[in-house]
């Protein structure tokens, strides 16, 4: 009886260790997805959005996370050549961070100023910034708005 109890205890311990090991392996293999909204022309808010992206890449590792920063409205300025963060945005675009500019906002600016905003190298255009955020959330992206 004592021998059977000891064997049962060992089997339970082995099962527990295997479960913990498997859980750890699954957690390490998760690919995270994040969309960061930038809709403010506040330089500090824009800098925080970029910092969030960099910190997430450092935390999870570049291969374990997809990040897209979507800018619209007053936030579109972050993705233009006049941005104080221009060099940083171009650098991050080369480090697997996706930048998307809202075409609706670009049309409004073009109509108001008579010329199209000059976007930075590596910035893509999406039809509508808010719609892009919705689509990404439907694909399982977590939403962050600094």
Number of C-alpha atoms within 10 A of each C-alpha: 6 7 8 9 10 11 12 12 12 12 12 12 12 12 12 12 12 12 12 12 12 12 12 11 11 10 10 11 10 11 13 17 17 20 24 22 22 29 21 18 17 13 15 11 16 23 16 14 19 22 13 17 22 17 12 18 20 12 11 14 13 16 10 16 19 18 22 22 23 27 30 25 19 14 22 25 26 28 29 19 17 13 18 15 18 18 13 13 24 18 14 17 17 12 12 15 23 18 25 23 28 22 18 17 20 22 15 13 17 13 11 10 10 10 11 13 18 12 20 19 17 16 19 15 16 18 14 18 25 17 12 18 22 13 12 16 15 10 10 12 19 15 15 14 13 16
